Amino acid sequence: MAPGQRKKKSASALPNKTLILDNGAYTIKAGFSSPSATSEPKIIPNCIARDRDRKIYTGSDLEKCKDFGEINFRRPVEKGYIVNWEAQKEIWEHEFFEDKSPLKCDPAETSLILTEAPNALPQLQMHCDQMVFEEFGFASYLRAPAPIFSAYNDIPSHFFKAPPRDATKPLLPAEIILLIDSGYSHTTITPLLQGRPLQSAIRRLDIGGKLMTNYLTRLISLRQYDMRNDIHLVNEIKEATVYVSRDFKADMEATWKGPKGDRREIYETAGGIAKDYVLPDYHKSSKGYVRDHDPTNTGKLKKMQTGKPADAAEDILTLRSERFAVPELLFNPSDIGMRQSGIAQLVMESLSCLPFGLWPGFLANILVVGGNANIEGFIWRLQVEIRALAPAECYVRVGKPEHPIISTWNGAAELAKDASLLSKMSVTKQEYEEHGSGWVQRKFNEYDKEI
């Protein structure tokens, strides 16, 4: 061997089993994947909760809670990024490393795929890498922005009936896609070309499920009951009742009460918009439910203030304009004074950073993932508003996966099935110990240029 020449150590083969964590602010989508088999992902609350009796629930233990009144939550993810590793470590250990963990694994014999929000701060990324290798000791590790993994899904099936992807061919990301991820903390718009995010065109809207829940809490507390200590319940109400309006002005007209002393007749039912949400009492029932508004129950609500009689045993919350005014924030943030463009305008701002020749491809392949994609009417309204702003010669098509909440996890599971591709993109614990966290960070920031 020539003087000064060092012999390279051969990289050890990656473990056969890969733990995939789509570590969201509201829930963790977790499960295992390998070239031979893939499990169904488990959706785990990403929080530590304490109820009014001071009982603690960690992660999936929240399913055992029967009384969500005045419950307090401690969440390790803020604005899309892990900022409290003490809490996150406690949740991961409870879910993956304890003897009775639902998804128990040995980190030394497991690879890890971890998602992150686009444009994460380098210091947060470095801290994350250190925790994965030094605290937990995973054998290998891949950290990447969540939109990249969505590109490995079978995208054509989300837009039209297409034959399933040929499993015998090499796994390739979608050629061109505009991914909108609207979740708990925020909404991001990421153009992807050959699976690579175009950084200069990424846009972020600071409106997600959390802000909409807080806004609904404020509206209900001002107009009906004080719900400021029942955020979990308000979130359930939001998920069960809100919808995106097809004609916002017409719906506002239908739900207008009228001038003082002259109530409009249509106000009671608001043309079918008004809904009653029957609140749980956390004794006989732990879940509320929605039904059509019954004006005859109005008298019962007034009686409740002086003492609940037997014929008025239900706590009823009537929702009218709140149902569509809350998700309208995604399209008009200025309604609450936010100086940001709506989601359709942000899509066009994102495209304005790219060559015009790419616009038709991106506009025809807009994919929406995340929990807010399930809001009734959201996809239709988004497509209409983008079409109104886009050039006339461009075809606009907006779609969503069958299960938008676990779409990112499914894409990462497809990637984990390709052992050679995963090996190329991952970093082993041995490489981390040899080169340090700075080298790992540079690799993760540059690997997508090679795909």
C-alpha positions in Angstrom: 0.0 0.0 0.0 1.3 3.4 -1.0 2.5 5.7 1.9 -0.2 7.9 3.3 -2.9 5.8 1.7 -5.6 4.7 4.0 -7.7 1.6 3.6 -11.4 2.4 3.4 -13.6 0.5 5.7 -16.4 -1.4 4.0 -19.8 -0.2 5.0 -21.8 -2.8 6.8 -25.1 -3.9 5.3 -28.1 -2.1 6.5 -30.6 -4.0 8.8 -33.4 -5.7 7.1 -36.1 -3.9 9.2 -36.7 -0.2 8.9 -38.7 1.9 11.4 -40.5 4.8 9.6 -41.5 7.8 11.7 -43.5 10.6 10.1 -43.1 12.7 13.2 -45.9 15.2 12.9 -46.9 17.9 15.4 -50.3 16.3 16.2 -49.6 12.6 15.5 -46.8 10.2 14.8 -47.3 7.9 11.9 -45.1 4.9 12.7 -44.6 1.4 11.4 -42.0 -1.0 10.0 -41.1 -1.8 6.4 -38.6 -4.1 4.7 -38.0 -5.5 1.2 -40.2 -8.5 2.0 -43.1 -7.0 4.0 -44.7 -3.7 5.2 -46.9 -3.3 8.2 -49.8 -0.9 8.4 -48.8 2.4 10.1 -50.0 3.1 13.6 -51.2 6.7 14.3 -49.9 7.8 17.7 -50.8 11.1 19.4 -47.5 13.0 19.7 -48.1 14.5 23.1 -48.0 14.0 26.9 -51.3 14.8 28.4 -52.6 15.4 32.0 -56.3 15.2 32.9 -58.1 17.0 35.6 -57.3 14.2 38.0 -53.6 14.8 37.3 -53.2 11.4 35.6 -50.5 11.3 32.9 -51.0 9.8 29.4 -48.0 9.4 27.1 -48.6 8.9 23.3 -51.0 6.0 22.6 -52.1 5.9 26.2 -54.3 8.8 25.4 -56.8 6.2 24.0 -57.4 5.1 27.6 -58.5 8.6 28.7 -62.3 8.8 29.3 -62.6 12.4 30.4 -61.0 15.1 28.2 -62.5 18.0 30.1 -59.8 20.5 31.0 -57.1 18.2 29.8 -53.6 19.8 29.2 -51.2 18.8 26.5 -47.4 19.0 26.2 -46.3 18.7 22.6 -42.6 18.3 21.6 -43.2 19.7 18.0 -43.8 23.4 17.5 -44.3 25.1 14.1 -43.4 21.8 12.5 -40.0 21.2 14.2 -38.9 19.2 17.2 -38.0 21.7 19.9 -38.5 19.7 23.1 -36.4 16.5 22.9 -37.0 15.7 26.5 -40.7 15.2 25.7 -40.1 13.6 22.3 -37.6 11.1 23.9 -40.2 10.1 26.5 -42.8 9.5 23.8 -40.5 7.5 21.5 -39.2 5.3 24.4 -42.8 4.6 25.5 -43.9 3.6 22.0 -40.8 1.8 20.6 -38.2 0.8 23.2 -40.0 -0.3 26.4 -40.8 -4.0 26.9 -44.6 -3.4 26.5 -44.2 -1.0 23.6 -46.7 -1.5 20.8 -44.0 -1.2 18.1 -41.0 -2.5 20.1 -37.7 -2.7 18.3 -33.9 -2.9 19.0 -32.3 0.3 17.6 -29.0 -1.4 17.1 -30.7 -3.8 14.6 -33.1 -1.3 13.0 -32.8 1.4 10.4 -34.7 4.7 10.9 -36.4 6.9 8.4 -37.4 10.2 9.9 -39.4 13.0 8.3 -38.9 16.7 8.9 -40.5 20.0 7.7 -38.9 21.8 4.7 -36.2 24.4 5.5 -35.5 23.2 9.0 -32.8 25.1 10.9 -29.3 23.5 10.8 -29.0 23.5 14.6 -32.2 21.6 15.0 -31.1 19.1 12.4 -27.8 18.6 14.0 -29.4 18.0 17.4 -31.8 15.5 15.9 -28.9 13.6 14.3 -27.1 13.5 17.6 -30.2 12.1 19.4 -30.7 9.4 16.8 -27.2 8.0 17.0 -25.9 8.9 20.4 -29.0 8.6 22.6 -30.9 5.9 20.8 -28.1 4.2 18.8 -29.9 3.3 15.5 -27.9 1.2 13.1 -28.6 3.6 10.2 -30.6 6.7 9.6 -32.3 8.8 6.9 -33.6 12.2 7.6 -35.4 14.1 4.8 -38.2 16.6 4.2 -41.6 15.0 4.2 -42.5 16.1 0.6 -39.6 14.0 -0.8 -41.2 10.8 0.5 -44.6 11.6 -1.0 -43.0 11.6 -4.4 -42.3 7.8 -4.1 -46.0 7.0 -3.9 -47.9 5.7 -6.9 -48.9 9.3 -8.0 -50.9 8.5 -11.2 -53.5 6.5 -9.2 -54.4 9.7 -7.2 -55.5 11.5 -10.4 -57.0 8.9 -12.7 -57.5 5.1 -13.0 -54.1 3.7 -13.8 -52.6 0.3 -13.6 -50.6 -0.3 -10.4 -46.9 0.4 -10.5 -44.7 -2.5 -11.8 -42.9 -3.8 -8.8 -40.2 -5.4 -11.0 -38.9 -2.0 -12.2 -36.6 0.2 -10.3 -38.3 2.6 -7.8 -38.3 6.2 -9.2 -39.9 9.3 -7.7 -42.6 11.1 -9.5 -41.2 13.1 -12.4 -43.0 16.4 -11.6 -45.4 17.2 -8.8 -46.5 20.2 -6.8 -47.1 19.0 -3.2 -49.3 20.8 -0.7 -48.9 19.5 2.8 -51.5 21.1 5.1 -51.2 19.7 8.6 -51.5 20.7 12.3 -48.8 23.4 12.4 -48.7 24.9 9.0 -49.3 24.5 5.2 -46.3 24.1 2.9 -46.1 24.2 -0.9 -43.2 22.3 -2.4 -42.5 21.8 -6.1 -40.7 18.5 -6.7 -38.8 17.7 -9.9 -37.5 14.1 -10.1 -38.1 13.8 -6.4 -35.9 16.8 -5.6 -37.5 19.9 -3.9 -36.9 23.2 -5.7 -35.8 25.2 -2.6 -36.3 28.7 -4.0 -39.9 27.9 -4.8 -41.0 26.4 -1.4 -43.7 28.5 0.3 -45.2 28.3 3.8 -48.5 29.4 5.2 -48.6 29.6 8.9 -52.2 28.3 9.1 -52.9 24.7 10.0 -55.2 22.6 12.2 -54.0 24.2 15.4 -54.7 27.7 14.4 -58.1 26.8 13.0 -59.0 25.0 16.3 -58.0 28.0 18.3 -60.0 30.3 16.1 -63.1 28.0 16.5 -62.5 28.0 20.2 -62.6 31.8 20.2 -65.8 32.0 18.2 -67.7 29.5 20.3 -66.5 31.1 23.6 -67.7 34.5 22.4 -71.1 33.3 21.1 -72.1 30.3 23.2 -70.0 28.4 25.9 -66.6 29.2 27.3 -64.5 26.4 25.7 -61.1 27.8 26.3 -60.1 24.9 28.6 -61.6 22.2 26.2 -59.3 22.5 23.2 -59.4 18.8 22.6 -63.2 18.8 22.4 -63.2 21.8 20.1 -60.8 20.0 17.8 -63.2 17.1 17.6 -66.0 19.5 16.8 -63.9 21.1 14.1 -63.1 17.7 12.5 -66.8 16.7 12.6 -68.5 19.9 11.3 -66.4 22.3 9.3 -66.4 22.5 5.5 -65.0 24.8 2.8 -67.7 26.9 1.3 -68.3 26.9 -2.5 -69.9 30.3 -2.2 -68.7 32.2 0.9 -70.9 35.2 0.4 -74.1 33.2 -0.1 -73.4 31.1 2.9 -72.8 34.2 5.0 -76.1 35.6 3.8 -77.9 32.4 4.8 -76.5 32.4 8.3 -77.1 36.2 8.9 -79.4 36.6 11.9 -80.8 39.9 10.6 -81.2 43.3 12.2 -81.9 43.6 15.9 -85.5 42.8 16.7 -86.2 41.4 13.2 -84.8 37.8 13.0 -84.8 36.4 9.5 -86.8 33.2 9.1 -84.0 31.4 7.2 -81.7 32.0 10.2 -83.0 29.0 12.2 -81.8 26.3 9.8 -79.6 28.6 7.6 -80.6 26.6 4.5 -79.3 23.4 6.0 -76.0 24.8 7.2 -76.9 24.9 10.9 -75.9 21.8 12.7 -76.2 20.7 16.4 -73.2 19.2 18.1 -74.3 17.2 21.1 -71.5 17.5 23.7 -70.2 14.5 25.6 -70.8 14.5 29.4 -67.8 12.2 30.0 -70.0 10.0 32.2 -72.4 8.2 29.9 -70.5 9.2 26.7 -67.0 10.3 25.9 -67.7 11.3 22.3 -70.0 13.9 20.9 -71.9 13.7 17.6 -73.5 15.9 14.9 -77.1 16.1 13.9 -79.3 18.5 11.9 -80.3 21.6 13.9 -83.6 21.3 15.8 -85.0 24.8 16.6 -87.2 23.2 19.3 -84.2 22.6 21.5 -83.5 26.3 21.8 -85.8 26.5 24.8 -84.0 23.7 26.5 -80.7 25.5 26.2 -82.1 28.4 28.1 -83.4 26.2 30.9 -79.9 24.7 31.4 -78.7 28.0 32.8 -81.1 27.8 35.8 -80.9 24.0 36.4 -81.0 21.1 34.0 -84.4 19.4 34.0 -84.9 15.8 32.9 -86.1 16.7 29.5 -83.0 18.7 28.7 -80.3 16.3 29.5 -78.2 17.2 26.4 -75.7 20.0 26.1 -76.1 21.2 22.6 -73.8 23.5 20.6 -75.4 25.0 17.5 -72.9 25.9 14.7 -73.8 28.1 11.7 -71.2 30.4 10.1 -68.5 28.9 12.2 -68.6 25.8 10.1 -67.2 27.5 7.0 -65.6 30.6 8.4 -62.9 28.6 10.1 -61.4 26.7 7.1 -61.8 29.9 5.0 -58.7 31.1 6.7 -56.7 28.8 4.4 -57.8 30.9 1.5 -58.1 34.3 3.1 -55.7 34.7 6.1 -56.5 38.4 6.2 -59.8 37.5 7.8 -58.0 37.4 11.1 -55.4 40.1 10.3 -52.6 37.8 9.0 -50.4 39.4 6.4 -50.0 36.3 4.3 -51.4 35.3 0.9 -54.0 32.6 0.7 -53.1 29.0 -0.4 -54.1 29.5 -4.0 -52.1 32.7 -4.3 -49.1 31.1 -2.6 -49.2 28.3 -5.3 -48.8 31.0 -8.0 -46.1 32.8 -6.0 -44.2 29.5 -5.8 -44.5 28.9 -9.6 -43.4 32.5 -10.3 -39.9 31.5 -9.1 -39.7 28.7 -11.7 -39.3 28.8 -15.5 -42.7 29.1 -17.3 -42.0 25.9 -19.2 -42.4 23.9 -16.0 -45.8 25.5 -15.1 -48.0 23.1 -17.1 -46.5 20.1 -15.5 -46.8 21.4 -11.9 -50.3 22.8 -12.4 -51.5 19.4 -13.8 -50.1 17.5 -10.9 -51.0 19.2 -7.7 -51.3 16.7 -4.8 -52.7 17.6 -1.4 -51.7 15.6 1.7 -52.1 16.1 5.5 -55.1 16.2 7.7 -56.7 19.3 6.3 -57.0 17.6 2.9 -60.0 15.7 4.5 -62.0 18.9 5.0 -65.1 18.7 2.9 -64.9 20.9 -0.2 -61.3 21.8 0.2 -60.0 20.1 -3.0 -62.8 21.4 -5.1 -62.3 25.0 -3.9 -58.6 24.9 -4.2 -58.8 23.7 -7.8 -61.3 26.5 -8.7 -59.2 29.2 -7.2 -55.9 28.1 -8.7 -57.6 27.7 -12.1 -58.8 31.4 -11.8 -55.2 32.5 -11.3 -53.4 30.2 -13.7 -52.7 31.0 -17.3 -55.6 30.0 -19.6 -53.5 27.6 -21.6 -52.5 25.5 -18.5 -54.6 22.6 -17.3 -55.2 22.6 -13.5 -55.7 19.3 -11.7 -55.8 18.9 -7.9 -56.0 15.5 -6.3 -55.5 13.8 -2.9 -54.5 10.3 -1.9 -57.1 7.9 -0.5 -55.6 8.4 3.0 -53.8 11.8 3.0 -52.8 11.6 6.6 -50.5 8.5 6.0 -49.5 9.4 2.5 -46.0 10.5 3.5 -45.5 7.4 5.5 -46.6 5.2 2.6 -44.1 6.9 0.3 -41.3 6.3 2.8 -42.4 2.6 3.1 -42.1 2.3 -0.6 -38.5 3.7 -0.4 -37.6 1.3 2.4 -38.5 -1.7 0.2 -35.6 -0.7 -2.2 -32.6 -1.8 -0.2 -30.0 -0.4 -2.6 -31.6 3.1 -2.8 -32.1 3.3 0.9 -28.5 2.3 1.5 -27.3 5.0 -0.8 -29.4 7.7 0.9 -28.8 6.6 4.6 -26.0 7.2 7.0 -24.7 4.3 9.2 -23.7 4.7 12.9 -20.2 3.8 11.9 -20.1 6.7 9.3 -21.5 9.1 11.9 -18.8 8.1 14.4 -16.0 8.5 11.8 -17.1 11.8 10.1 -19.3 13.6 12.8 -22.6 15.3 12.7 -21.5 18.1 10.3 -20.7 15.5 7.6 -24.0 13.8 8.1 -25.9 17.1 7.8 -24.1 17.9 4.5 -24.9 14.4 3.1 -28.6 14.8 3.9 -28.7 18.3 2.4 -27.0 17.1 -0.8 -28.1 13.5 -1.5 -31.3 14.6 -3.3 -29.1 16.1 -6.1 -27.9 12.6 -6.9 -31.3 10.9 -7.1 
